[in-house]
Amino acid sequence: MSSSVKLAPPCSAEEVAFFAGEEQVTIQARAPLPALQLLDGDIEAVGALHQQQVPLWLAVLLRRRGKCRIIAPEWLDPDRLDETLTAERQHQDSFAPLPYHYVEVAKQLLEVASDDLTAPNRLRATLADIEDTRRAKVERGLRNIDRSVTFIKLTDLSAMELNRIRDVAAGALDTLRNLEPKAGGAAAGAAPGARAGAGAAGAADAEQQKRQRGS
């Protein structure tokens, strides 16, 4: 019997970015902003120079209209990102914890509100190094998949990173399991954080859904 599991097609980068629009960021109003009624809750009126948390999509809209400045999240600080990059390079068997939508949030803020961020060019360079380092870890882990691996758990990968590798990882595992359906055992030599378990093809989906519910 085939052990393959059918998955929905991976999201496009634009679709993942759309989901990231619900992430909360802090704005500082340049002028009084009226209260807003949104589908997922009301936002109180904001006085001039007062700060308020709003969804990313609304912060981007207001920033483009010159209504606010965006306060950089704590993790999007040059020194903090340097520490994250150092941790990524030092720990080859794990991923440094970052927000689930860090790729999309950083891209949006650097495109729309770079004047509100400290050392934006430095941020761009460090973020690129972090993405490259994490991608290399994933690729190395995928190359080491063998028949003993039935489940991959990629703790602390982001939404965009999971979306990029989902079909590749699931397809590789299903191919190996179909070649030798009865093979089993503990995971060995898989990507950082690999575990043995029952469902190969749905691993990335489950992780993505869990993180979405918690966002």
C-alpha positions in Angstrom: 0.0 0.0 0.0 1.3 3.4 -0.9 2.1 5.6 2.1 2.1 8.9 0.3 -0.1 11.7 1.6 -1.6 14.3 -0.8 -0.8 17.9 0.2 -2.3 21.1 -0.9 0.1 23.0 -3.2 2.6 25.2 -1.3 1.6 28.9 -1.0 3.1 31.5 -3.2 5.5 34.0 -1.6 2.7 36.6 -2.0 0.2 34.4 -0.1 2.6 33.8 2.8 3.2 37.6 2.9 -0.6 38.1 3.0 -0.8 35.9 6.1 2.0 37.9 7.7 -0.1 41.0 7.4 -1.9 40.1 10.6 1.3 40.3 12.7 1.2 43.0 15.3 3.6 46.0 15.1 3.7 49.2 17.0 3.1 52.6 15.3 3.5 56.2 16.6 0.8 58.4 15.2 2.0 61.7 13.6 -1.5 63.2 14.0 -4.7 62.0 15.8 -6.0 58.8 14.3 -9.7 57.8 14.6 -10.9 54.5 16.1 -11.3 51.7 13.6 -13.6 48.7 13.5 -11.8 45.7 12.0 -13.0 42.1 11.4 -10.6 40.8 14.1 -11.3 43.5 16.6 -11.5 47.3 17.2 -8.6 49.7 17.4 -9.0 52.6 19.7 -8.4 56.2 18.7 -4.7 57.2 18.9 -3.6 60.6 19.9 -0.7 62.4 18.2 2.7 61.0 19.1 1.0 58.1 21.0 1.9 54.5 20.3 -0.5 51.7 19.4 -0.2 48.1 18.3 -1.9 47.4 14.9 -1.8 44.7 12.3 1.2 45.0 9.9 -1.1 45.7 6.9 -2.6 48.7 8.6 0.7 50.0 9.8 2.0 49.8 6.2 -1.1 51.6 4.9 -0.8 54.4 7.4 2.9 54.8 6.9 2.5 55.1 3.2 0.0 57.9 3.8 2.4 59.7 6.2 0.0 59.1 9.1 2.5 57.4 11.4 6.0 56.1 11.9 6.6 52.4 12.6 8.5 51.4 15.8 11.0 48.6 14.9 10.3 45.3 16.7 13.0 44.4 19.3 14.4 41.6 17.1 14.8 44.0 14.2 17.7 45.8 15.8 21.2 45.7 14.2 22.9 44.4 17.3 20.2 41.8 18.1 20.4 40.5 14.5 24.2 40.3 14.8 23.7 38.1 17.9 21.2 36.0 16.0 23.6 35.5 13.1 26.3 34.5 15.5 24.0 31.9 17.1 23.0 30.5 13.7 26.6 30.0 12.7 27.7 28.5 16.1 24.8 26.0 16.4 24.7 23.9 13.2 22.1 21.5 14.5 19.4 24.0 15.4 17.8 27.2 14.3 17.9 30.5 16.3 14.4 31.5 17.4 12.9 34.2 15.3 9.3 35.4 14.7 7.3 33.0 12.5 7.0 35.7 9.8 10.3 37.4 10.3 11.2 37.3 6.6 8.0 39.0 5.5 7.8 41.5 8.3 11.4 42.6 7.8 10.9 42.9 4.0 7.8 45.0 4.4 9.3 47.3 7.0 12.5 47.8 5.0 10.5 48.6 1.9 8.0 51.0 3.4 9.6 52.4 6.6 13.4 52.2 6.2 13.7 55.7 7.5 12.1 54.5 10.8 14.7 51.8 11.3 18.3 51.9 12.6 21.0 51.2 10.0 18.6 49.8 7.3 21.4 48.7 5.0 23.1 46.9 7.8 19.8 45.2 8.6 19.4 44.1 5.0 22.9 42.6 4.9 22.6 40.8 8.3 19.1 39.4 7.4 20.5 38.1 4.1 23.3 36.3 5.9 20.8 34.8 8.4 18.6 33.5 5.6 21.6 32.1 3.8 22.9 30.4 6.9 19.6 28.8 7.7 19.0 27.7 4.1 22.4 26.0 4.1 21.4 24.0 7.3 18.1 22.9 5.7 19.8 21.9 2.5 22.5 19.9 4.3 19.8 18.2 6.4 17.7 17.3 3.3 20.7 15.8 1.6 21.2 13.4 4.6 17.7 12.0 4.5 17.7 8.2 4.3 15.2 5.3 4.7 15.3 5.4 8.4 13.8 8.9 8.6 10.0 8.9 8.6 9.3 12.3 10.2 11.1 15.7 10.1 10.5 18.3 12.7 12.1 21.7 11.8 11.7 23.7 15.0 12.0 27.5 14.7 11.8 27.6 10.9 9.7 30.5 9.7 6.6 30.4 7.5 8.5 31.3 4.3 11.3 28.8 5.0 8.8 26.0 5.7 6.9 26.9 2.5 10.0 26.7 0.4 11.0 23.2 1.4 7.7 21.5 2.1 7.2 19.7 -1.2 10.9 18.8 -1.4 11.1 17.3 2.0 7.7 15.5 1.8 8.4 14.2 -1.7 11.9 12.8 -0.7 10.5 11.0 2.4 7.5 9.5 0.5 9.8 8.3 -2.3 12.1 6.6 0.2 9.2 5.0 2.1 7.6 3.7 -1.1 10.8 2.1 -2.1 10.9 0.2 1.1 7.5 0.5 2.8 8.3 -1.6 5.9 11.5 0.3 6.7 11.3 2.2 9.9 13.3 3.3 12.9 14.7 6.3 14.5 15.7 9.4 12.5 19.3 9.6 11.8 21.3 12.3 9.9 18.2 14.3 9.0 17.8 18.0 9.1 18.4 19.8 12.4 15.7 18.7 14.9 14.7 15.6 13.0 12.5 13.0 14.9 11.1 9.6 14.1 7.3 9.6 13.9 4.2 8.6 12.0 3.6 11.1 9.3 6.2 12.3 6.9 4.3 14.2 4.3 2.2 16.4 6.6 5.0 17.6 9.0 5.6 21.0 7.5 1.8 21.5 7.1 1.2 20.7 10.8 4.0 23.1 11.9 2.7 25.9 9.7 -0.9 25.5 10.9 0.2 25.4 14.6 2.3 28.6 14.2 -0.6 30.3 12.4 -3.0 29.6 15.2 -0.6 30.9 17.7 0.2 34.1 15.9 
